[in-house]
């Protein structure tokens, strides 16, 4: 050990002597302790997927890694991506481009032994980023270094995989309803319904984060057996019409009269700002939370309005601000021998100077494909893009053109217990979960992507 030490001293002395002999015009090398990672990006990424036969396969260079921005937190020495890479990306072999200040050398630390060096970084060598990994950037003379932790976030779920969760089965209170309607309002799902005995409308309630704990609500008013069909929500408040009165409530227990109007026969839905109702003449709108009503224009006779299975939903118009497409869908009496569901559409412009619009009956050509069939029951809900509908035939439909055409979405398979008998309720909450209630069963489900936050 002493010999090595003396040899080191001799080497330093010789180096200093050599430096002193250099002429003043010789180039000298100056080392700096200032170093940092300045940029981080990924190259083309391989991705695992399945063939139609269900076998695993690897798609080479299937994902453009540079599309996913990486952030460098210099204060905490963290490198990470906010938008996760697609599910199935091979994160055990990734080509990365890493830049450093002053072109300082970069070393990879062992993925399992955080204090052991695995080797020098090279842009042509793949790196295992299957879990957070440390890298070091050294000063030019290797006298100092900065250590960063790199996290490559990858989605663990396929974005458009739909999963149902059973939250209740054989619930006696729900099974008691002979017909029912579910309304998502704030943090709760309210189920309005009637029983076979016909003893008026009843209401059950549960939190959207639960679904198991149901509570029966005692209302301060008595509602007729068919009033449940009028239950709608707007701005975290519930509304219902019965006996020529429109009621409002924040909790379904205490109701106050919003207006008295004998012309109102049924509330049919709401846009993001207005309430809509049926009258003998057609459709009326309230722009002040049910306090007053005005008649809407129809482009054809009111006899073409749906009378059963009524649901209303809205979708924003991407090309215009403060404009929505409102869709009213339902069915007419079976005796009319309709082959398709009845749909009315309206574009609502909330600008104060906008021209008054009208409701337009959607006429479907006989030879047109992708039609919503007439069903014993069909209920629509809003979706992130367009609308979805659930039919009593056990099929899930989607429309991405404001209700003009419909196709079955085979990505969504209904629970086996859904069956084909009994009335059901269907709604969507603010967390993008869809809820189905039928024959005492409760299911909640959504596409995986609807539950992802920006950090995912």
Secondary structure by P-SEA (a helix, b strand, c coil): caaaaaaaaaaaaaaaaaaaaccccbbbbbbbcccccccccccbbbbbbbcccbbbbbbccccccccbbbbbccccccccccccccccccccbbbbbbbbccccbbbbccccccccccbbbbccbbbbcccbbbbbbbccccccbbbbbbbbbbbcccccbbbbbbcccccccccccccbbbbbcccbbbbbbcccccccbbbbbbbcccccbbbbbbccccccccccccccccccbbbbbcccbbbbbccccbbbbccccccccccccccccbbbbbccccbbbbcccccbbbbbbbccccccccccccccccccccccccbbbbbbbbcccccccccbbbbbbbbbbccccccbbbbbbbbbccccccccccccbbbbbbccccccccccccbbbbbcccccbbbbccccccccccccccccccccccccbbbbbcccbbbbcccccccccccc
